[in-house]
Amino acid sequence: MQLTSNSSSGKRKSINLTIHESVLEEAKSLKLNMSQEAEKGIIRAIRKGQEEQWRDNNKAAIQSYNQEIETRGLLLKPAWMSED
C-alpha cells in the first residue's frame, strides 16, 4: 500500500474527528487545512507502526547478523574504518 497525502490521488472518505478545542483554534488561526494535516499525521503514524512491526518481525535475523559480524568481522572493511 502506497501512502501519500496527495489529495488528487485515490478516493477520499469523510470521517468525524474529535480534537481539543485549543488545537482547533490554533489551526484555524494559522489557516491550516486540518484534513490534510490530520492525514499527514496519520500517515506518519502508520509508517512508524510499520517500521516498528518490521523491526519486531526481523529482530531475530538482525541479532543473528550482528552476532555473525561480531564473530567473523566484515567481509570487506570500509576504507574509513581504522586498523585498530
Secondary structure, 3 states (H helix, E strand, C coil): CCCCCCCCCCCCCCCCCCCCHHHHHHHHHCCCCHHHHHHHHHHHHHHHHHHHHHHHHCHHHHHHHHHHHHHHCCCCCCCCCCCC
